[in-house]
C-alpha cells in the first residue's frame, strides 16, 4: 500500500511486532519507522471481540503477509497501523 506519510510513497508493510502492555504494541515497518500504537480503539466488532477481551490471545499477535494477525484470523490493515505509528515514529535501520 502507498501512504502519503512515506518519504518515497512506497509500499509500507509491518516487519515486526512487540506487545508492550494492554493493547499497546511496538511496530516496525519496511520504511524503517518504529512506533508504539494503542490498538484498543481498533479492536471492535465480532472478529476483534475475543482479541480485545482476552489478553493472552492479544499477546499471540504476529506478523504475516506484511501486517499483524491473530490466531483467530483477525488482522489490521498495515496502512492504518502505519498512519497511527508515524506521529511517534523513530526511524531506525531495518
URLIN-V985662 format. One record per residue. N is the residue number from 0. PHI is phi in whole degrees, 0 to 359 (none if undefined). D_CENTER is the distance of its C-alpha to the mean C-alpha in whole Angstrom. Layout:
BEGIN
n=N phi=PHI d_center=D_CENTER
n=N phi=PHI d_center=D_CENTER
END
This chain:
BEGIN
n=0 phi=none d_center=14
n=1 phi=260 d_center=16
n=2 phi=233 d_center=15
n=3 phi=292 d_center=17
n=4 phi=276 d_center=16
n=5 phi=281 d_center=16
n=6 phi=301 d_center=19
n=7 phi=246 d_center=20
n=8 phi=55 d_center=19
n=9 phi=273 d_center=17
n=10 phi=288 d_center=15
n=11 phi=245 d_center=12
n=12 phi=235 d_center=9
n=13 phi=279 d_center=7
n=14 phi=248 d_center=9
n=15 phi=203 d_center=8
n=16 phi=218 d_center=7
n=17 phi=222 d_center=9
n=18 phi=283 d_center=10
n=19 phi=265 d_center=12
n=20 phi=189 d_center=14
n=21 phi=35 d_center=14
n=22 phi=252 d_center=11
n=23 phi=259 d_center=9
n=24 phi=234 d_center=7
n=25 phi=258 d_center=8
n=26 phi=247 d_center=5
n=27 phi=249 d_center=8
n=28 phi=238 d_center=9
n=29 phi=294 d_center=12
n=30 phi=270 d_center=14
n=31 phi=94 d_center=14
n=32 phi=293 d_center=12
n=33 phi=230 d_center=10
n=34 phi=210 d_center=9
n=35 phi=266 d_center=9
n=36 phi=229 d_center=7
n=37 phi=273 d_center=9
n=38 phi=276 d_center=8
n=39 phi=314 d_center=12
n=40 phi=294 d_center=13
n=41 phi=272 d_center=10
n=42 phi=268 d_center=12
n=43 phi=228 d_center=15
n=44 phi=94 d_center=17
n=45 phi=304 d_center=19
n=46 phi=290 d_center=16
n=47 phi=263 d_center=14
n=48 phi=305 d_center=17
n=49 phi=289 d_center=17
n=50 phi=295 d_center=14
n=51 phi=291 d_center=14
n=52 phi=267 d_center=18
n=53 phi=232 d_center=18
n=54 phi=299 d_center=16
n=55 phi=297 d_center=17
n=56 phi=292 d_center=15
n=57 phi=304 d_center=12
n=58 phi=293 d_center=13
n=59 phi=272 d_center=13
n=60 phi=300 d_center=9
n=61 phi=211 d_center=9
n=62 phi=268 d_center=9
n=63 phi=209 d_center=11
n=64 phi=52 d_center=12
n=65 phi=84 d_center=10
n=66 phi=214 d_center=7
n=67 phi=259 d_center=6
n=68 phi=220 d_center=9
n=69 phi=243 d_center=11
n=70 phi=302 d_center=15
n=71 phi=276 d_center=16
n=72 phi=96 d_center=15
n=73 phi=294 d_center=12
n=74 phi=210 d_center=9
n=75 phi=233 d_center=7
n=76 phi=295 d_center=8
n=77 phi=298 d_center=6
n=78 phi=292 d_center=9
n=79 phi=292 d_center=8
n=80 phi=297 d_center=5
n=81 phi=297 d_center=7
n=82 phi=300 d_center=10
n=83 phi=285 d_center=9
n=84 phi=279 d_center=8
n=85 phi=305 d_center=11
n=86 phi=301 d_center=14
n=87 phi=253 d_center=13
n=88 phi=289 d_center=13
n=89 phi=245 d_center=15
n=90 phi=276 d_center=16
n=91 phi=236 d_center=17
n=92 phi=293 d_center=18
n=93 phi=292 d_center=16
END
